[in-house]
């Protein structure tokens, strides 16, 4: 009888947790990103679906940020949906610091197409263009870069003093021309080079014998409406350091 009661309590606990998840107003479909973690299986930058079940050991600590901007710290021992974790974070300063650490870690990542590869250009000049909005792709860096679907993509160069004719192509197609006018920092991504998420594109700049390799990631349609802290964490999860740098300065994060 005692075992039966214990089993019943366990079943009721799981059922109650499921009901809480079911009736959370923003639960279904809301994603999150791991901001900081000492759990090997959940490194910073991990994307979590709404129904993701986390296993955190006794000494484990995982901090996540959700699409609506809410943040939770999950301390082990814990096993369950991240949405049901009760400890929330209110300190924006702590969140900014954590985002800064993640940005630094991503910026120092030197894996192939993993992040910004500096070709004579740092990211220090990017903040001047932070108010330009979404879909700015750096023409000065190789690596992964993120865009929002259904918006015109612009290629940004650092030196806008002279006119420049460049060329862009998908890895398996022919080059198409790109033109920067004199004193223009932006050039429009050509319609003749359609974007397919996760594909590789080659950008040949004037004076460069080796083309830059860009991998373009299309973000979820509702990304632009999510909270800025979540946007920044998501960009870093995808290793889109250029766009993360622009957003960080645009939103003062």
C-alpha positions in Angstrom: 0.0 0.0 0.0 2.8 2.4 0.8 4.5 1.7 -2.5 1.1 2.3 -4.2 0.7 5.7 -2.5 4.3 6.7 -3.4 3.7 5.7 -7.1 0.4 7.6 -7.1 2.1 10.8 -5.7 4.8 10.5 -8.4 2.2 10.1 -11.1 0.1 13.1 -9.8 3.3 15.2 -9.7 4.1 14.5 -13.3 0.5 15.0 -14.3 0.4 18.4 -12.5 3.6 19.5 -14.2 2.1 18.6 -17.6 -1.0 20.5 -16.8 1.0 23.6 -15.7 3.0 23.4 -19.0 -0.3 23.0 -21.0 -1.8 26.2 -19.4 1.2 28.4 -19.5 0.1 31.2 -21.8 3.4 31.4 -23.8 4.5 27.8 -23.4 3.7 26.1 -26.7 6.0 27.1 -29.5 8.2 29.3 -27.3 11.9 28.6 -27.7 14.8 29.4 -25.4 18.6 29.7 -25.6 21.1 28.5 -23.0 22.9 31.6 -21.9 25.4 30.1 -19.4 25.9 26.6 -18.2 28.3 24.3 -16.4 26.5 21.2 -17.8 28.5 19.6 -20.5 25.5 18.4 -22.4 23.9 21.9 -22.4 26.7 24.4 -23.4 26.0 28.1 -23.8 24.3 28.8 -27.1 22.2 25.6 -27.1 18.7 26.2 -28.7 15.8 24.7 -26.7 12.3 23.9 -27.9 9.3 24.6 -25.6 9.0 21.0 -24.5 12.7 20.3 -24.0 13.3 18.2 -20.9 16.6 19.1 -19.1 18.6 16.9 -16.9 20.8 18.9 -14.5 22.9 17.1 -11.9 23.2 18.3 -8.3 26.0 20.7 -8.9 24.7 21.9 -12.3 23.5 25.4 -13.1 21.9 26.4 -16.4 20.6 29.9 -17.3 18.2 30.2 -20.2 16.6 33.2 -21.9 13.2 32.7 -23.6 11.6 34.4 -26.7 9.6 36.8 -24.5 12.7 38.0 -22.7 12.1 36.0 -19.5 15.1 34.3 -17.9 15.4 31.3 -15.6 18.3 29.8 -13.7 17.9 26.0 -13.3 19.9 24.5 -10.4 20.4 20.8 -10.1 19.2 18.3 -9.2 16.5 19.0 -11.7 14.8 17.0 -14.4 11.9 18.5 -16.3 10.9 21.1 -18.8 12.8 24.4 -18.6 9.5 26.3 -18.7 8.6 24.8 -15.3 11.7 25.9 -13.6 10.7 28.3 -10.8 13.8 30.5 -10.3 13.6 33.6 -12.6 16.2 36.3 -13.2 15.4 40.0 -13.0 18.9 41.6 -13.2 19.5 42.9 -16.7 23.1 43.8 -15.8 23.8 40.1 -15.1 22.2 39.1 -18.4 24.2 41.7 -20.4 27.4 40.4 -18.8 26.5 36.8 -19.7 25.7 37.9 -23.3 29.0 39.7 -23.5 30.9 36.6 -22.4 29.1 34.5 -25.0 29.8 37.1 -27.7 33.5 37.0 -26.8 33.6 33.2 -26.8 31.9 33.1 -30.3 34.2 35.8 -31.6 37.3 33.8 -30.6 35.9 30.6 -32.2 38.2 29.9 -35.2 36.4 26.8 -36.6 35.8 26.7 -40.3 32.7 28.8 -41.1 32.0 28.7 -37.4 32.1 32.5 -36.9 33.7 35.6 -38.2 37.0 35.0 -39.8 38.9 38.3 -39.9 40.4 39.1 -43.2 42.1 42.4 -42.5 39.0 43.6 -40.7 37.9 43.5 -37.1 34.3 44.0 -35.8 35.2 47.3 -34.2 33.9 49.3 -37.1 30.5 47.6 -37.2 28.7 49.6 -34.4 28.5 52.7 -36.6 26.0 50.8 -38.7 24.0 49.3 -35.8 20.9 51.3 -36.5 20.6 50.0 -40.1 18.3 47.1 -39.0 18.1 43.5 -40.0 19.6 41.8 -43.0 23.0 43.5 -43.0 25.6 41.0 -44.2 29.3 42.0 -43.8 31.3 41.9 -47.0 34.5 42.1 -44.9 34.2 38.7 -43.0 33.9 35.1 -43.8 31.7 32.7 -41.8 28.1 32.3 -40.7 25.8 35.3 -41.0 22.1 35.5 -40.2 19.2 37.2 -42.0 15.4 37.5 -41.5 13.3 36.0 -44.3 11.4 38.2 -46.7 13.5 41.3 -46.2 16.0 42.8 -48.6 19.6 41.8 -47.8 22.4 44.4 -48.0 26.1 43.8 -48.2 28.1 46.2 -45.9 31.7 47.2 -46.6 34.1 49.0 -44.3 35.7 51.4 -46.8 33.2 53.4 -48.8 35.4 56.0 -50.3 35.5 54.6 -53.9 33.2 52.7 -56.2 33.7 49.0 -56.3 32.5 46.2 -58.6 32.5 42.8 -56.9 30.9 39.4 -57.7 28.8 36.9 -55.8 27.7 33.4 -56.5 26.3 30.3 -54.9 29.0 27.7 -54.5 27.6 25.7 -57.4 26.7 28.5 -59.8 28.2 31.4 -61.8 29.2 34.8 -60.4 26.8 37.7 -60.5 27.9 41.4 -60.3 27.5 43.6 -57.2 28.1 47.3 -57.3 29.0 49.7 -54.5 28.7 53.3 -55.6 31.3 55.9 -54.5 30.9 56.8 -50.8 28.3 54.0 -50.4 28.7 51.5 -47.5 25.8 49.2 -48.7 25.1 47.2 -51.9 22.0 45.2 -52.5 22.3 41.4 -52.6 21.4 40.6 -56.2 18.1 38.9 -57.0 20.0 36.7 -59.4 21.6 34.9 -56.4 18.6 33.5 -54.5 19.3 32.8 -50.8 18.7 29.3 -49.5 19.3 28.9 -45.7 22.5 27.2 -44.8 24.0 27.3 -48.3 27.5 28.6 -49.0 28.1 31.7 -51.1 31.3 33.0 -52.5 32.0 36.8 -52.6 34.9 38.0 -54.7 36.0 41.5 -53.8 38.2 43.9 -55.8 41.8 43.2 -55.3 41.3 39.8 -53.6 42.3 36.6 -55.4 40.5 34.4 -52.9 36.7 34.7 -52.5 35.1 35.1 -49.1 33.0 32.1 -48.0 29.6 33.1 -46.5 27.1 30.7 -45.0 23.7 32.4 -44.7 21.2 31.3 -42.0 17.6 32.3 -42.4 16.0 32.8 -38.9 12.5 31.9 -37.9 9.8 34.3 -39.3 8.8 35.6 -35.8 12.4 36.3 -34.8 12.2 40.0 -35.4 9.3 40.3 -32.9 11.0 38.5 -30.1 12.7 40.2 -27.2 16.2 41.7 -27.9 18.0 39.6 -25.3 16.6 36.5 -26.9 17.5 37.8 -30.4 21.1 38.3 -29.3 21.3 34.9 -27.7 19.9 33.3 -30.8 22.3 35.0 -33.1 25.2 33.8 -30.9 23.7 30.3 -30.9 24.0 30.3 -34.7 27.5 31.9 -34.4 26.3 35.0 -36.3 28.9 37.3 -34.7 28.5 40.2 -37.2 24.7 40.5 -36.6 25.1 39.9 -32.9 27.6 42.8 -32.7 25.3 45.1 -34.6 22.3 44.2 -32.4 24.3 44.5 -29.2 25.1 48.1 -30.0 21.7 48.9 -31.4 19.9 47.8 -28.3 22.7 48.7 -25.8 22.9 45.2 -24.5 
